Amino acid sequence: MQSHNLTKRLFLAGIIAVLASGCSDLLDVDLPGVVEAKTLENPEISALLVESAIADFECAYTNYSAGSSAMSDEWWHTSGGQVYREWGGRQINAQNDNYVRAACDEGGFGQYVVIQTARFQAKDAFERINEFSDADVPGDRNDMLATASAYEGYSLLMLGENFCEMALDGGPLMQPGEVLAVSSERFERAISMAGGNDDIRNMASVGLARALRGMGNLSGAATAAATVPEEFQYDVNRDDTPRRRWNRFVDSNVRRSDYTVAPPFRGIEWKGEPDPRVELFYNGVIAAYDVDWWQTTKYKTLSDNIPLATWVEAQLIMAEAQGGGGAVDIINRLHARAGLQPFDPAADMVEGPTGDNVMNMVIEQRRREFFLEGGHRLSDMLMYDLPFFTGVDHLGREYGDTTCWPLPDLERLGNPNISG
C-alpha cells in the first residue's frame, strides 16, 4: 500500500467524523460515519475543511515537538516502557512502527503518518477551495486559502527539517532542501493571499524565514523575518481532552515521569543568575532507576499551548544572518526581555560549534529560547553537527545511531518512484 493513499484515507476519515458529529444537516446518508466523496466537493464546508486541516496539524506538531526533544539532548528517557526507551535512546529506525504509524492519542510520538496526514489535508483543502468561486464559499475564500497554504507549509517544514529524506504523494526521493523549497513556496503563496489576516501573514513569514534558513539562504531568511512585528506569537492550541489534544511535554515530563530534563539543560544561568527561559523543577528521585526527575515549568497543564511562530524566532534568525554588532544588539534585547545582564562579546566567551563567539552565542540563545519547543533543538543539532548522547545511556542500554529520522520502509515499499 502506498503511504500517500493511507494518509488520504485518514484525511477522509477525519472529515467524515467531523461532518457526522457537527454537520449532520449537510448529509443524507443511511449509515453514520459513511459519506460519499462528493460531499467534500460542497463549497459550504470550505471552512470545515480548513479547520480539519488545522486540527490534524496541531496533533502532528505536538508529536513532532515532543519527539524531537526526546531525540535531542533536551530530554533523558526515564520510563521502563519499550516505546519511550526507543525514542530517548535514539533507537528509531525505518521499521519502527511507533515512529511511522502511531497516532496522537497513543504512547510515544508517531511522526510520519500524522505529519503526512496534516500535509495532505491542508493541500487537499487548498485545492478543493481553489476550485470554488468566491460567491459559492461562505466567508472569506482567500483567507481560507492563505490559511490552508500556511499550514501545508509548516507540515512540509517538519518533513524537511528533521527527516533524512522524504517523498511526497508517491513521488521521487527528495532531499531535505528540496522539501524545504516546496515549503517556502507554500509560505510565499500564503503571504500573498493573506489580505487582512495579519496573524496568518506573520505566521507564514516566520515559517518562510525558517525554511530559507534550513536551505542555507540566511539573507532571504532575514528579509522574511524582518517583517514580523514585535512580540508576535502564534500558538498551536492544546486542551485537556481528548488525549490527541494534550500538551505532550506536560503528559510525558510533568504529570508522568517518562522523561526527565537532561543534564545539559539543568541549572542554566547567565552571569550567576538563573535563566528564566529554562526554568525547571526538581521533583525527586525515580527509585526504580535512581534517575533525578527534573520537570519543565515552561508548560504546566495539558491545556498549555505550544508556540509555533514567534517574533523571538524571527529575531534570532536575523541575528544569525547579521552576525557581529547586529546580532549582539538582538541578543541583548532578548536578555533585557528575560531580565538578564547583557552579553559582551569581548569579555563573555561562549562555547560552541563555530570559531565565532557571537555566532556561538546566537546558537546558545536558540537553545535557551526554544527549549522544548517546535523541534528547534534537534534541527540545530543537525545543522551545526552538535554532539548527541552516545555510548551507554543512564539506564544501561546502548544509544542508537539515529540522528535525523529515516524515510520509513512503508513508503519505500509502496512507492514505485523510489528505488532501494
C-alpha positions as CSV (number, residue, x, y, z in Angstrom):
1,M,0.0,0.0,0.0
2,Q,1.3,3.4,-0.9
3,S,1.6,5.6,2.2
4,H,0.1,8.6,0.5
5,N,-3.1,6.6,0.0
6,L,-3.0,5.8,3.7
7,T,-2.8,9.5,4.6
8,K,-5.6,10.2,2.1
9,R,-7.9,7.6,3.8
10,L,-7.1,9.1,7.2
11,F,-7.9,12.5,5.9
12,L,-11.3,11.4,4.6
13,A,-12.0,9.6,7.9
14,G,-11.2,12.7,9.9
15,I,-13.5,14.8,7.7
16,I,-16.3,12.2,7.9
17,A,-16.0,12.1,11.7
18,V,-16.4,15.9,11.9
19,L,-19.2,16.0,9.4
20,A,-21.1,13.2,11.1
21,S,-20.8,14.8,14.6
22,G,-21.2,18.5,13.7
23,C,-22.8,19.0,10.3
24,S,-25.4,16.3,10.0
25,D,-27.7,18.7,8.2
26,L,-25.4,18.6,5.3
27,L,-25.6,14.8,4.9
28,D,-28.2,12.4,3.8
29,V,-26.8,9.0,4.5
30,D,-28.0,5.8,5.8
31,L,-25.0,4.8,7.9
32,P,-23.4,7.0,10.5
33,G,-19.8,7.8,9.6
34,V,-20.2,7.0,5.9
35,V,-20.2,9.8,3.4
36,E,-19.8,10.0,-0.4
37,A,-16.7,11.6,-1.7
38,K,-18.8,14.2,-3.5
39,T,-19.8,15.7,-0.1
40,L,-16.3,17.1,0.1
41,E,-16.9,19.0,-3.1
42,N,-19.6,21.1,-1.3
43,P,-18.3,24.7,-1.0
44,E,-20.5,25.1,2.1
45,I,-18.0,23.0,4.1
46,S,-14.9,25.0,3.0
47,A,-14.3,26.4,6.5
48,L,-14.7,22.9,7.9
49,L,-12.0,21.6,5.5
50,V,-9.6,24.2,6.8
51,E,-10.4,23.7,10.4
52,S,-9.9,19.9,10.0
53,A,-6.5,20.6,8.4
54,I,-5.6,22.8,11.4
55,A,-6.7,20.1,13.9
56,D,-4.6,17.4,12.3
57,F,-1.6,19.8,12.0
58,E,-1.8,20.6,15.7
59,C,-1.8,16.9,16.5
60,A,1.2,16.4,14.3
61,Y,3.1,19.4,15.5
62,T,2.7,18.4,19.1
63,N,4.1,14.9,18.4
64,Y,6.9,16.4,16.3
65,S,7.9,18.8,19.1
66,A,8.0,16.2,21.8
67,G,9.6,13.5,19.7
68,S,12.3,16.0,18.6
69,S,13.0,16.7,22.3
70,A,13.3,13.0,23.1
71,M,15.8,12.6,20.2
72,S,17.9,15.7,21.1
73,D,19.8,16.5,24.2
74,E,16.8,18.1,25.9
75,W,15.3,15.0,27.5
76,W,16.5,11.8,29.1
77,H,14.2,8.8,29.0
78,T,13.3,7.5,32.4
79,S,10.5,5.1,31.6
80,G,10.9,1.3,31.5
81,G,8.4,1.2,28.6
82,Q,10.0,0.0,25.4
83,V,8.5,2.7,23.2
84,Y,9.8,5.6,25.3
85,R,13.2,4.0,25.7
86,E,13.4,3.6,21.9
87,W,12.7,7.3,21.5
88,G,15.1,8.5,24.2
89,G,17.8,6.0,23.2
90,R,17.6,7.1,19.5
91,Q,16.7,3.5,18.5
92,I,14.2,4.8,16.0
93,N,14.6,3.2,12.5
94,A,12.8,2.8,9.2
95,Q,10.9,-0.2,10.6
96,N,9.8,1.4,13.9
97,D,6.0,1.1,14.0
98,N,5.5,3.7,16.7
99,Y,7.6,6.3,14.8
100,V,5.8,5.5,11.5
101,R,2.2,4.9,12.3
102,A,1.3,5.7,15.9
103,A,-1.5,8.3,16.3
104,C,-1.5,11.3,18.5
105,D,-3.5,9.5,21.2
106,E,-1.0,6.7,21.6
107,G,2.2,6.3,23.6
108,G,5.4,7.5,22.0
109,F,5.4,10.2,19.4
110,G,4.2,8.9,16.0
111,Q,5.7,11.1,13.3
112,Y,5.4,10.0,9.7
113,V,1.8,9.3,9.1
114,V,0.4,12.1,11.3
115,I,2.6,14.7,9.6
116,Q,1.9,13.4,6.1
117,T,-1.8,13.4,7.0
118,A,-1.7,17.0,8.1
119,R,0.2,18.0,5.0
120,F,-2.2,16.1,2.7
121,Q,-5.3,17.6,4.4
122,A,-4.1,21.2,4.1
123,K,-3.1,20.6,0.5
124,D,-6.4,19.0,-0.3
125,A,-8.4,21.8,1.4
126,F,-6.5,24.4,-0.6
127,E,-7.1,22.5,-3.9
128,R,-10.8,22.0,-3.3
129,I,-11.5,25.5,-2.1
130,N,-9.4,26.9,-5.0
131,E,-11.9,25.3,-7.4
132,F,-14.9,27.0,-5.8
133,S,-15.9,30.5,-6.7
134,D,-15.9,33.4,-4.2
135,A,-19.7,33.6,-4.4
136,D,-20.1,29.9,-3.5
137,V,-17.9,29.9,-0.4
138,P,-19.4,31.2,2.8
139,G,-16.9,33.6,4.4
140,D,-13.5,34.9,3.1
141,R,-12.3,32.4,0.5
142,N,-8.9,34.0,0.1
143,D,-8.4,33.9,3.9
144,M,-9.2,30.1,3.9
145,L,-6.7,29.5,1.0
146,A,-4.0,31.5,2.8
147,T,-4.6,29.6,6.0
148,A,-4.5,26.2,4.3
149,S,-1.4,27.1,2.4
150,A,0.4,28.3,5.5
151,Y,-0.4,25.1,7.4
152,E,0.7,23.0,4.4
153,G,4.0,25.0,4.5
154,Y,4.5,24.1,8.2
155,S,3.7,20.4,7.6
156,L,6.3,20.4,4.8
157,L,8.7,22.2,7.1
158,M,8.5,19.4,9.6
159,L,9.1,16.8,6.9
160,G,12.1,18.7,5.5
161,E,13.8,19.8,8.8
162,N,14.5,16.7,10.8
163,F,14.0,13.9,8.3
164,C,17.0,12.5,6.4
165,E,15.0,12.2,3.1
166,M,11.4,12.4,2.0
167,A,8.8,11.5,-0.6
168,L,5.5,13.3,-1.2
169,D,2.4,11.7,-2.7
170,G,4.1,8.8,-4.2
171,G,6.7,11.0,-5.9
172,P,10.5,10.5,-6.1
173,L,13.0,10.7,-3.3
174,M,13.6,14.2,-2.1
175,Q,16.5,15.6,0.0
176,P,15.6,17.9,2.9
177,G,16.5,21.1,1.0
178,E,14.1,20.1,-1.8
179,V,11.2,19.6,0.7
180,L,12.0,23.0,2.3
181,A,11.9,24.6,-1.1
182,V,8.3,23.4,-1.6
183,S,7.6,24.6,2.0
184,S,8.9,28.1,1.2
185,E,6.7,28.2,-1.9
186,R,3.6,27.4,0.2
187,F,4.5,30.1,2.7
188,E,5.1,32.7,-0.1
189,R,1.7,31.8,-1.5
190,A,0.1,32.2,1.9
191,I,1.7,35.6,2.4
192,S,0.5,36.8,-1.0
193,M,-3.1,35.7,-0.2
194,A,-3.4,36.7,3.4
195,G,-5.0,40.0,2.8
196,G,-6.0,41.5,6.1
197,N,-5.2,38.4,8.1
198,D,-2.1,39.6,9.9
199,D,-1.8,36.5,12.0
200,I,-1.5,34.2,9.0
201,R,0.8,36.6,7.2
202,N,3.1,36.8,10.1
203,M,3.0,33.1,10.9
204,A,3.8,32.3,7.3
205,S,6.6,34.9,7.3
206,V,8.3,33.2,10.3
207,G,7.8,29.8,8.5
208,L,9.3,31.2,5.3
209,A,12.3,32.5,7.3
210,R,12.7,29.1,9.0
211,A,12.5,27.2,5.7
212,L,15.0,29.5,4.0
213,R,17.4,29.2,6.9
214,G,17.2,25.5,6.6
215,M,18.1,25.8,2.9
216,G,21.2,27.9,3.8
217,N,19.7,31.2,2.5
218,L,20.3,33.3,5.5
219,S,19.9,36.6,3.6
220,G,16.5,35.6,2.4
221,A,15.5,34.3,5.8
222,A,16.4,37.6,7.4
223,T,14.4,39.5,4.9
224,A,11.3,37.4,5.7
225,A,11.9,37.6,9.5
226,A,12.3,41.4,9.4
227,T,8.6,41.8,8.6
228,V,7.4,40.1,11.8
229,P,6.2,42.6,14.4
230,E,7.5,42.8,17.9
231,E,6.1,40.3,20.4
232,F,4.2,38.4,17.7
233,Q,3.3,34.9,18.8
234,Y,1.2,32.3,17.1
235,D,0.4,29.1,19.0
236,V,-0.7,25.6,18.5
237,N,-3.7,25.2,20.8
238,R,-3.9,22.4,23.3
239,D,-6.6,21.3,25.8
240,D,-7.0,18.5,28.3
241,T,-9.5,16.4,26.4
242,P,-9.4,14.4,24.2
243,R,-5.9,12.9,24.5
244,R,-4.8,13.8,21.0
245,R,-5.1,17.5,22.1
246,W,-2.9,17.2,25.2
247,N,0.3,19.0,25.6
248,R,2.7,16.1,25.2
249,F,5.5,17.8,27.1
250,V,3.3,18.0,30.2
251,D,2.0,14.5,29.7
252,S,5.5,12.9,29.5
253,N,7.6,15.1,31.8
254,V,5.2,16.7,34.3
255,R,2.2,14.5,35.1
256,R,4.2,11.4,34.3
257,S,7.9,10.5,34.5
258,D,8.6,9.1,31.0
259,Y,11.3,11.7,30.6
260,T,13.4,14.0,32.7
261,V,15.1,17.2,31.6
262,A,18.6,16.1,30.6
263,P,21.7,17.4,32.4
264,P,22.8,20.0,29.7
265,F,19.6,21.9,30.5
266,R,19.7,21.8,34.3
267,G,20.8,24.9,36.2
268,I,21.3,27.1,33.2
269,E,22.5,30.6,34.3
270,W,23.8,33.8,32.9
271,K,26.4,35.6,35.0
272,G,25.4,33.8,38.1
273,E,21.6,34.3,37.6
274,P,19.1,31.6,36.7
275,D,17.9,31.9,33.1
276,P,14.0,32.0,33.4
277,R,13.7,30.7,29.8
278,V,14.9,27.3,31.0
279,E,13.3,27.2,34.4
280,L,12.9,23.7,35.9
281,F,11.5,22.0,39.0
282,Y,13.4,19.1,40.8
283,N,10.8,16.6,41.7
284,G,12.9,14.0,43.4
285,V,14.3,10.6,42.5
286,I,12.7,7.9,40.4
287,A,13.6,5.0,42.7
288,A,13.4,2.2,40.2
289,Y,16.2,3.7,38.1
290,D,17.8,6.2,40.5
291,V,17.3,9.0,38.0
292,D,16.6,12.5,39.1
293,W,13.3,13.7,37.9
294,W,13.6,17.3,36.6
295,Q,10.3,18.8,35.2
296,T,9.9,21.7,33.0
297,T,7.9,24.7,34.2
298,K,7.6,26.1,30.7
299,Y,4.3,24.2,30.4
300,K,2.3,23.4,33.5
301,T,-1.0,21.9,32.3
302,L,-2.2,19.6,29.5
303,S,-4.0,22.7,28.1
304,D,-0.9,24.9,27.8
305,N,-0.4,26.0,24.1
306,I,2.9,25.4,22.3
307,P,4.5,28.2,20.3
308,L,4.6,27.7,16.5
309,A,5.8,31.1,15.1
310,T,7.2,33.9,17.2
311,W,8.9,37.3,16.9
312,V,11.7,35.8,19.1
313,E,12.4,33.2,16.4
314,A,12.4,35.9,13.7
315,Q,14.8,38.0,15.7
316,L,17.3,35.1,16.2
317,I,17.1,34.2,12.5
318,M,18.1,37.8,11.8
319,A,20.9,37.6,14.3
320,E,22.2,34.5,12.7
321,A,22.2,36.2,9.3
322,Q,23.7,39.5,10.5
323,G,26.3,38.3,13.0
324,G,28.6,40.9,14.6
325,G,27.1,44.0,16.3
326,G,23.7,43.5,14.8
327,A,23.5,40.0,16.4
328,V,24.8,41.4,19.8
329,D,22.0,44.1,19.8
330,I,19.4,41.4,19.2
331,I,20.8,39.1,21.9
332,N,20.9,41.9,24.4
333,R,17.3,42.9,23.6
334,L,16.3,39.3,24.3
335,H,18.4,39.3,27.5
336,A,16.7,42.5,28.7
337,R,13.3,40.9,27.9
338,A,14.3,38.0,30.1
339,G,15.7,40.1,32.9
340,L,19.3,39.0,32.2
341,Q,22.5,41.0,32.1
342,P,23.9,42.0,28.7
343,F,26.3,40.0,26.6
344,D,29.7,41.5,25.9
345,P,31.4,39.5,23.1
346,A,34.8,40.8,24.1
347,A,34.5,39.6,27.7
348,D,32.0,36.8,27.7
349,M,33.4,33.7,26.0
350,V,30.7,31.2,24.8
351,E,31.5,27.6,23.9
352,G,30.0,26.4,20.7
353,P,30.5,24.7,17.3
354,T,32.0,27.7,15.5
355,G,35.0,29.9,15.9
356,D,32.9,33.0,16.1
357,N,32.0,33.9,19.7
358,V,28.9,35.9,18.6
359,M,27.6,33.1,16.5
360,N,28.1,30.6,19.3
361,M,26.0,32.9,21.5
362,V,23.3,33.0,18.9
363,I,23.2,29.2,18.9
364,E,23.1,29.3,22.7
365,Q,20.2,31.8,22.7
366,R,18.3,29.4,20.4
367,R,19.0,26.6,22.8
368,R,17.5,28.6,25.7
369,E,14.6,30.4,23.9
370,F,13.4,27.3,22.1
371,F,13.7,24.8,25.0
372,L,11.1,22.1,24.5
373,E,9.6,24.0,21.6
374,G,8.9,23.0,18.0
375,G,11.8,20.7,17.2
376,H,14.3,23.6,17.1
377,R,16.9,21.9,19.2
378,L,17.1,18.7,17.1
379,S,17.2,20.8,14.0
380,D,20.1,22.9,15.3
381,M,22.0,19.8,16.4
382,L,21.7,18.5,12.8
383,M,22.5,21.9,11.2
384,Y,25.6,22.6,13.4
385,D,26.7,19.0,13.9
386,L,26.3,19.3,17.6
387,P,27.0,16.1,19.7
388,F,24.3,13.6,20.5
389,F,24.4,11.4,23.6
390,T,26.4,8.3,22.7
391,G,27.7,5.1,24.4
392,V,25.7,3.5,27.2
393,D,22.8,5.5,28.5
394,H,21.8,6.2,32.1
395,L,19.7,3.0,32.1
396,G,22.5,0.8,30.9
397,R,21.5,0.5,27.2
398,E,23.5,1.4,24.2
399,Y,22.4,4.5,22.4
400,G,21.3,4.0,18.8
401,D,22.8,5.9,15.8
402,T,19.7,7.7,14.6
403,T,20.0,11.4,14.3
404,C,17.7,12.6,11.5
405,W,14.6,10.5,11.1
406,P,14.7,8.0,8.2
407,L,12.2,7.6,5.4
408,P,10.1,4.7,6.6
409,D,10.3,1.4,4.8
410,L,6.5,1.6,4.5
411,E,7.0,4.5,2.0
412,R,9.8,2.8,0.1
413,L,7.9,-0.5,-0.3
414,G,4.8,1.2,-1.5
415,N,6.3,3.9,-3.8
416,P,7.3,2.7,-7.2
417,N,9.2,6.0,-7.8
418,I,11.8,5.2,-5.1
419,S,14.4,2.6,-5.7
420,G,16.5,1.0,-3.0
